[in-house]
Amino acid sequence: MNAFDPALARELDRLAPTSAAALDWNDVLARAGHRRRRPVGVAAGAVLVLVVALLATPALGIRGTVGQLLGVHARPHVRLVAALTPVSGSGSGTVTATPVNSFTHVGSDRTVGFLRTISVTVRFTSLSGAATAGRIRVTPPRGSSGTGFVVRLCGPCTSGTTVVVRRRGLFLALLTGRGTAEIATAAHPDGELRGRILPSR
């Protein structure tokens, strides 16, 4: 039967869809057992935001709070101070010492647990003359048969001078109260000002 049947053609057109439906690939993959992967950039962005937030905590003034939340606490800063008073002559002053973080190579002779490098600032006023020398005298440990030593800070000295001292055992000696700071003048070469160096907060 080759004759065209208009009624049959109308019925076929009615049953056939007007256009092919677009495939929903997410639905197809979900039914096939594949999950849609999250973009890698989202995870990387979250990590970057966290790192920037941690680095910005000191500037925002919330370093302590973040440290407490994360269980990380910064080491307390040790500060050693000597109040200088006249032994002979006149004047007054201070000597402030703080440890300096520095790299220590493997196999060095560093005293375990104690830094060797110390920053020392010398301040004084109203001396009988120009300051000819600044030094720290360290006594040996109590009950020890060893000898003490002297660390030269400056000479001649001006008030506000800051020096970096590297001496094995000095920091431990100052922590235990065995260091005495002195400022000498021409009239008083053994020390016009003197004060014991002690830890301060």
FIBA-30832 format. One record per residue (C-alpha): x, y, z. Coordinates in nm, 2 decimals. Example, Ala and Ser with C-alpha at 12.3 -4.5 7.8 and 13.67 -1.06 7.14 Angstrom:
<pts>
1.23, -0.45, 0.78
1.37, -0.11, 0.71
</pts>
This chain:
<pts>
0.00, 0.00, 0.00
0.19, 0.30, -0.13
-0.10, 0.55, -0.12
-0.05, 0.85, 0.12
-0.30, 0.84, 0.40
-0.34, 1.19, 0.55
-0.52, 1.06, 0.86
-0.23, 0.83, 0.94
0.02, 1.12, 0.89
-0.17, 1.35, 1.13
-0.18, 1.08, 1.39
0.19, 1.02, 1.37
0.27, 1.39, 1.39
0.05, 1.41, 1.70
0.23, 1.13, 1.88
0.58, 1.24, 1.79
0.74, 1.52, 2.01
0.79, 1.85, 1.84
1.16, 1.87, 1.94
1.42, 1.64, 2.10
1.45, 1.71, 2.48
1.79, 1.82, 2.60
1.97, 1.57, 2.82
2.03, 1.66, 3.19
2.39, 1.53, 3.22
2.40, 1.58, 3.60
2.10, 1.36, 3.63
2.24, 1.10, 3.39
2.58, 1.09, 3.59
2.40, 1.08, 3.92
2.19, 0.78, 3.81
2.50, 0.61, 3.67
2.67, 0.64, 4.02
2.91, 0.93, 3.95
2.91, 1.23, 4.18
2.98, 1.58, 4.06
3.33, 1.68, 4.17
3.38, 2.01, 4.35
3.61, 2.25, 4.18
3.97, 2.23, 4.31
3.98, 2.61, 4.33
3.73, 2.62, 4.61
3.95, 2.41, 4.85
4.26, 2.61, 4.75
4.08, 2.94, 4.81
3.97, 2.83, 5.16
4.33, 2.73, 5.25
4.46, 3.07, 5.12
4.21, 3.26, 5.32
4.31, 3.07, 5.64
4.68, 3.14, 5.58
4.62, 3.51, 5.52
4.40, 3.54, 5.83
4.67, 3.38, 6.05
4.94, 3.61, 5.91
4.72, 3.91, 5.97
4.65, 3.84, 6.33
4.93, 4.05, 6.47
4.82, 4.36, 6.27
4.46, 4.31, 6.38
4.56, 4.28, 6.75
4.41, 3.93, 6.79
4.72, 3.72, 6.79
4.67, 3.61, 7.15
4.31, 3.52, 7.10
4.39, 3.32, 6.79
4.68, 3.15, 6.97
4.45, 3.05, 7.25
4.20, 2.91, 7.01
4.46, 2.71, 6.82
4.65, 2.61, 7.13
4.96, 2.79, 7.02
5.12, 3.04, 7.26
5.42, 3.26, 7.17
5.73, 3.24, 7.40
5.74, 3.52, 7.66
6.01, 3.77, 7.59
6.29, 3.78, 7.84
6.42, 4.12, 7.94
6.72, 4.18, 8.17
6.76, 4.52, 8.33
7.02, 4.68, 8.56
6.94, 5.01, 8.74
7.27, 5.19, 8.76
7.35, 5.39, 9.07
7.66, 5.59, 9.15
7.93, 5.39, 9.34
8.15, 5.70, 9.33
8.09, 6.03, 9.15
7.74, 6.10, 9.02
7.48, 6.01, 8.77
7.24, 5.73, 8.70
7.15, 5.50, 8.42
7.02, 5.16, 8.30
7.15, 4.87, 8.10
6.89, 4.66, 7.92
6.97, 4.32, 7.77
6.74, 4.10, 7.55
6.82, 3.78, 7.37
6.84, 3.78, 6.99
6.71, 3.49, 6.79
6.99, 3.37, 6.56
7.06, 3.06, 6.35
7.29, 2.81, 6.53
7.44, 2.55, 6.30
7.45, 2.18, 6.39
7.76, 2.09, 6.59
7.81, 2.44, 6.73
7.93, 2.49, 7.09
7.60, 2.66, 7.19
7.49, 2.59, 7.55
7.18, 2.37, 7.50
6.86, 2.56, 7.56
7.02, 2.91, 7.59
7.09, 3.17, 7.32
7.44, 3.30, 7.28
7.36, 3.64, 7.11
7.23, 3.92, 7.33
7.14, 4.28, 7.24
7.25, 4.53, 7.51
7.15, 4.89, 7.54
7.34, 5.13, 7.77
7.18, 5.46, 7.89
7.32, 5.70, 8.14
7.31, 6.07, 8.24
7.48, 6.33, 8.47
7.82, 6.16, 8.49
8.12, 6.34, 8.64
8.28, 6.32, 8.29
8.27, 6.14, 7.96
8.21, 5.76, 7.98
8.53, 5.58, 7.90
8.40, 5.23, 7.92
8.09, 5.02, 7.96
8.12, 4.65, 8.07
7.95, 4.36, 8.23
8.13, 4.17, 8.51
8.02, 3.81, 8.55
8.10, 3.62, 8.87
8.15, 3.23, 8.87
7.86, 3.02, 8.99
7.83, 2.98, 9.37
8.04, 2.69, 9.49
8.23, 2.67, 9.17
8.61, 2.68, 9.14
8.59, 2.86, 8.81
8.67, 3.22, 8.74
8.44, 3.50, 8.62
8.48, 3.71, 8.31
8.43, 4.06, 8.18
8.24, 4.15, 7.87
8.33, 4.49, 7.71
8.03, 4.68, 7.58
8.17, 5.01, 7.46
8.46, 5.25, 7.51
8.43, 5.54, 7.49
8.05, 5.52, 7.54
7.76, 5.74, 7.45
7.42, 5.71, 7.61
7.18, 5.50, 7.40
7.45, 5.28, 7.25
7.33, 4.93, 7.15
7.57, 4.65, 7.10
7.52, 4.28, 7.01
7.73, 4.05, 7.23
7.81, 3.69, 7.15
7.95, 3.51, 7.45
7.90, 3.15, 7.56
7.73, 3.12, 7.90
7.66, 3.50, 7.93
7.28, 3.47, 7.90
7.26, 3.19, 8.16
7.48, 3.40, 8.39
7.26, 3.70, 8.36
6.94, 3.50, 8.42
7.09, 3.37, 8.74
7.19, 3.71, 8.87
7.56, 3.68, 8.83
7.61, 3.98, 8.60
7.69, 4.34, 8.71
7.69, 4.63, 8.47
7.94, 4.92, 8.51
8.00, 5.26, 8.35
8.35, 5.40, 8.40
8.48, 5.75, 8.36
8.83, 5.89, 8.36
8.79, 6.00, 8.73
8.65, 5.66, 8.83
8.81, 5.39, 8.60
8.68, 5.11, 8.83
8.32, 5.22, 8.77
8.13, 5.53, 8.85
7.79, 5.36, 8.80
7.71, 5.01, 8.88
7.40, 4.78, 8.90
7.31, 4.42, 8.91
7.14, 4.27, 8.60
6.82, 4.09, 8.68
6.53, 3.95, 8.48
6.24, 4.20, 8.44
5.89, 4.17, 8.31
</pts>
